[in-house]
Amino acid sequence: MRRFEDKRVLITGGARGIGQATADRFASEGARVLIAGRLGDVVEQTAGEIGRKHGTQVLTCAMDVSMKADVEGMMTVVGEHMGGVDVLINNAGVCYTTPFLDIPEETWDQIIGMNLKGHFLVAQAVAREMVKARSGVIVNMCSTNGLVGEANYAPYNASKAGILLLTKTIALELAPYGIRVNCVSPGAIVTPLSAAPGDESLSDEYIRTHIPLGRTAQAEEVASVFAFLASDDASFITGESIVIDGGQIAS
Ligand SMILES: NC(=O)c1ccc[n+]([C@@H]2O[C@H](COP(=O)([O-])OP(=O)(O)OC[C@H]3O[C@@H](n4cnc5c(N)ncnc54)[C@H](O)[C@@H]3O)[C@@H](O)[C@H]2O)c1
């Protein structure tokens, strides 16, 4: 399948984990990919690997999605090197686990800033360009933690619940311009983020008791849903969240 031949795809947080697998998936289907994210050298390295694998050039931009000036800088790179964005994969995010009673105010601001505000800033900047083109697709990164509560993840869960309603709201506002907006809501996916110290979500016991399919997922299993939602196969889907969790929150 090469559903994205010459489509311009911007992926935030594409240096590793789900974003990296998604960049690889879009490049494999013919897209012109730009990876934006923190840790410029890792972004460069990932882009180089994906580019060599698929015989294409993957563009890069070192930036922090929670900083408006960085997002503006990213849009300048987009304008100069791609001339626009057909697909935004708004993926960058951080996780954080601490009991509610112990969360410092600055940590709350940081997590909401990187996850929720970051999604807002990037989606708004890209949508303004998509509106001029009267076409485009935005896929945001939510989580099962944005749909059901889980103890000790208050700012993360609040940020992801915010992204869900951000998705639905801007889907309504952008539909008249032919722009679709959806999100994916993964459960337990194996990435550097999910292996964070203190995160028990991948223990054998947890998997046995919480995930009906009896396993965690690979990042590629989220990348394929990103690609589906970005493709014409999903041409009548907007304002939707697709849960990718092996049945974890089905009951
Ligand atoms: N891994 C899971 O089980 C899981 C489940 C549900 C949702 N998610 C979401 O998927 C997304 C990707 O997670 P992952 O598991 O691949 O994690 P990861 O840590 O492997 O990758 C996250 C990427 O985002 C980048 N990033 C983080 N904050 C950023 C910022 N402020 N500006 C720019 N780049 C930033 C990181 O540098 C990294 O490259 C996150 O939004 C996460 O909340 C992950």
The ligand as a Gaussian input file, in Angstrom:
#p B3LYP/6-31G(d) Opt

LIG

0 1
 N        3.425000       4.035000      25.321000
 C        2.175000       3.932000      25.699000
 O        1.754000       2.918000      26.306000
 C        1.187000       5.027000      25.391000
 C       -0.173000       4.807000      25.638000
 C       -1.083000       5.815000      25.337000
 C       -0.658000       7.019000      24.813000
 N        0.671000       7.210000      24.596000
 C        1.068000       8.508000      24.039000
 O        1.816000       8.306000      22.859000
 C        2.677000       9.423000      22.647000
 C        4.061000       8.904000      22.332000
 O        4.484000       8.149000      23.439000
 P        5.616000       7.038000      23.373000
 O        5.162000       5.925000      24.233000
 O        6.024000       6.784000      21.980000
 O        6.745000       7.825000      24.187000
 P        8.273000       8.137000      23.911000
 O        8.753000       8.797000      25.134000
 O        8.974000       6.929000      23.408000
 O        8.200000       9.180000      22.708000
 C        7.704000      10.471000      22.904000
 C        8.397000      11.397000      21.942000
 O        7.863000      12.712000      22.103000
 C        8.918000      13.632000      22.275000
 N        8.450000      14.728000      23.103000
 C        8.005000      14.655000      24.375000
 N        7.680000      15.873000      24.816000
 C        7.908000      16.727000      23.802000
 C        7.791000      18.124000      23.651000
 N        7.356000      18.909000      24.652000
 N        8.121000      18.678000      22.458000
 C        8.563000      17.916000      21.434000
 N        8.729000      16.590000      21.539000
 C        8.405000      16.006000      22.706000
 C       10.027000      12.839000      22.947000
 O       11.299000      13.446000      22.782000
 C        9.902000      11.491000      22.233000
 O       10.605000      11.493000      21.015000
 C        2.589000      10.278000      23.909000
 O        1.743000      11.376000      23.674000
 C        1.980000       9.332000      24.921000
 O        1.263000      10.006000      25.917000
 C        1.597000       6.243000      24.860000

